[in-house]
């Protein structure tokens, strides 16, 4: 599983990255985590508001930091 966090490195982006790592760990999911900070790459996903959570190439949420439980639901 590949989990990408789209954002320019702001605090919200960092919070989403940490929450996603914790959620995956708690579910026992072995995932590759990637921070995407290049605006051109972010735009390829059609994301206008960051941070965004992308799982296996699919944008699950953009423009907010979901709770750890919400992230777990996306990962299941």
Backbone as CSV, one residue per row, in Angstrom:
resi,resn,N_x,N_y,N_z,CA_x,CA_y,CA_z,C_x,C_y,C_z
1,UNK,0.848,-1.173,0.000,0.000,0.000,0.000,0.896,1.239,0.000
2,UNK,0.514,2.211,-0.817,1.259,3.464,-0.884,0.368,4.583,-0.368
3,UNK,0.850,5.293,0.630,0.115,6.400,1.229,0.907,7.680,0.972
4,UNK,0.246,8.620,0.317,0.897,9.890,0.010,0.197,11.018,0.750
5,UNK,0.998,11.919,1.272,0.488,13.128,1.913,0.877,14.286,1.003
6,UNK,-0.129,14.960,0.478,0.121,16.094,-0.420,0.056,17.388,0.368
7,UNK,1.083,18.203,0.236,1.103,19.490,0.919,2.485,20.097,0.866
8,UNK,2.529,21.366,1.178,3.770,22.126,1.049,4.639,22.095,2.306
9,UNK,4.343,21.202,3.226,5.160,21.092,4.419,4.656,21.891,5.602
10,UNK,3.391,22.304,5.553,2.813,23.071,6.657,2.549,22.157,7.861
11,UNK,2.185,22.741,8.967,1.936,21.967,10.181,0.795,20.971,9.987
12,UNK,-0.261,21.375,9.283,-1.375,20.462,9.030,-0.919,19.252,8.217
13,UNK,-0.047,19.496,7.258,0.483,18.404,6.436,1.286,17.440,7.304
14,UNK,2.101,17.986,8.176,2.895,17.154,9.075,2.007,16.372,10.039
15,UNK,0.937,17.012,10.517,0.001,16.327,11.413,-0.684,15.161,10.699
16,UNK,-1.079,15.375,9.440,-1.719,14.315,8.671,-0.749,13.160,8.435
17,UNK,0.487,13.476,8.141,1.509,12.447,7.920,1.657,11.577,9.166
18,UNK,1.787,12.211,10.321,1.957,11.459,11.569,0.708,10.644,11.914
19,UNK,-0.467,11.221,11.711,-1.718,10.515,12.004,-1.881,9.300,11.090
20,UNK,-1.518,9.446,9.832,-1.618,8.332,8.878,-0.655,7.218,9.261
21,UNK,0.561,7.584,9.664,1.529,6.564,10.091,1.029,5.814,11.318
22,UNK,0.466,6.539,12.274,-0.070,5.906,13.482,-1.236,4.991,13.153
23,UNK,-2.140,5.447,12.292,-3.308,4.650,11.914,-2.878,3.353,11.240
24,UNK,-1.943,3.449,10.312,-1.465,2.247,9.616,-0.787,1.290,10.588
25,UNK,0.007,1.842,11.475,0.702,1.022,12.466,-0.286,0.287,13.368
26,UNK,-1.300,0.995,13.833,-2.293,0.394,14.723,-3.102,-0.698,14.028
27,UNK,-3.254,-0.580,12.705,-3.982,-1.598,11.948,-3.063,-2.715,11.458
28,UNK,-1.766,-2.569,11.703,-0.811,-3.578,11.265,-0.586,-3.570,9.763
29,UNK,-0.773,-2.415,9.144,-0.601,-2.284,7.696,0.812,-1.827,7.388
30,UNK,1.481,-2.583,6.525,2.815,-2.209,6.074,2.640,-1.338,4.840
31,UNK,2.971,-0.068,4.968,2.734,0.871,3.876,3.979,1.696,3.593
32,UNK,4.061,2.141,2.358,5.097,3.091,1.950,4.505,4.486,2.106
33,UNK,5.183,5.347,2.839,4.712,6.714,3.069,5.559,7.687,2.269
34,UNK,4.868,8.581,1.566,5.555,9.558,0.726,4.942,10.929,0.971
35,UNK,5.798,11.917,1.194,5.341,13.310,1.265,5.545,13.923,-0.116
36,UNK,4.481,14.482,-0.652,4.550,15.133,-1.962,4.409,16.630,-1.725
37,UNK,5.508,17.357,-1.951,5.518,18.796,-1.679,5.631,19.638,-2.944
38,UNK,5.850,19.003,-4.085,5.968,19.715,-5.358,4.575,20.082,-5.858
39,UNK,4.328,21.358,-6.033,3.002,21.838,-6.421,2.544,21.232,-7.742
40,UNK,3.462,21.002,-8.673,3.092,20.396,-9.957,2.589,18.969,-9.767
41,UNK,3.237,18.226,-8.880,2.796,16.857,-8.588,1.444,16.861,-7.877
42,UNK,1.267,17.802,-6.958,0.000,17.914,-6.230,-1.138,18.223,-7.210
43,UNK,-0.884,19.112,-8.151,-1.897,19.502,-9.129,-2.311,18.327,-10.023
44,UNK,-1.407,17.367,-10.245,-1.740,16.201,-11.068,-2.887,15.397,-10.459
45,UNK,-3.054,15.494,-9.151,-4.147,14.794,-8.474,-5.444,15.608,-8.482
46,UNK,-5.382,16.836,-8.994,-6.561,17.686,-9.008,-6.874,18.294,-7.652
47,UNK,-5.898,18.293,-6.771,-6.081,18.815,-5.418,-5.784,20.309,-5.402
48,UNK,-6.748,21.069,-4.901,-6.569,22.512,-4.798,-6.325,22.944,-3.354
49,UNK,-6.792,22.148,-2.401,-6.617,22.464,-0.981,-5.815,21.361,-0.316
50,UNK,-4.761,21.759,0.358,-3.956,20.791,1.094,-4.189,20.989,2.581
51,UNK,-3.884,20.006,3.383,-3.256,18.743,3.028,-4.260,17.788,2.386
52,UNK,-3.722,16.770,1.733,-4.558,15.741,1.136,-3.956,14.370,1.425
53,UNK,-4.839,13.400,1.565,-4.451,12.018,1.813,-4.767,11.210,0.565
54,UNK,-3.741,10.550,0.018,-3.897,9.734,-1.179,-3.478,8.310,-0.827
55,UNK,-4.366,7.363,-1.107,-4.069,5.955,-0.832,-4.119,5.197,-2.150
56,UNK,-2.996,4.588,-2.498,-2.867,3.838,-3.752,-3.378,4.636,-4.945
57,UNK,-3.005,5.920,-4.998,-3.318,6.765,-6.137,-4.693,7.406,-6.127
58,UNK,-5.485,7.145,-5.086,-6.840,7.692,-5.001,-6.898,8.732,-3.885
59,UNK,-7.336,9.946,-4.225,-7.478,10.996,-3.220,-8.662,10.647,-2.326
60,UNK,-8.392,10.494,-1.026,-9.436,10.135,-0.069,-10.005,11.359,0.638
61,UNK,-9.165,12.337,0.913,-9.623,13.559,1.575,-8.641,14.683,1.236
62,UNK,-9.189,15.885,1.086,-8.351,17.051,0.776,-8.883,18.263,1.516
63,UNK,-7.964,19.117,1.939,-8.333,20.378,2.561,-8.567,20.309,4.054
64,UNK,-8.345,19.149,4.663,-8.509,19.030,6.115,-7.679,17.861,6.626
65,UNK,-7.519,17.830,7.931,-6.820,16.723,8.575,-7.883,15.827,9.211
66,UNK,-8.109,14.658,8.621,-9.096,13.754,9.220,-8.574,13.176,10.528
67,UNK,-9.481,12.701,11.364,-9.066,12.070,12.614,-8.383,10.743,12.302
68,UNK,-7.673,10.230,13.280,-6.993,8.946,13.105,-8.008,7.844,12.797
69,UNK,-9.172,7.889,13.430,-10.211,6.885,13.171,-10.739,6.990,11.740
70,UNK,-10.880,8.213,11.230,-11.301,8.392,9.839,-10.257,7.816,8.890
71,UNK,-9.004,8.053,9.201,-7.927,7.523,8.377,-7.965,5.994,8.386
72,UNK,-8.198,5.414,9.547,-8.299,3.956,9.635,-9.389,3.439,8.719
73,UNK,-10.532,4.130,8.668,-11.627,3.718,7.791,-11.182,3.752,6.320
74,UNK,-10.415,4.768,5.933,-9.917,4.848,4.568,-8.950,3.719,4.260
75,UNK,-8.191,3.295,5.258,-7.172,2.263,5.047,-7.748,0.850,4.984
76,UNK,-8.943,0.654,5.523,-9.536,-0.693,5.569,-10.037,-1.116,4.200
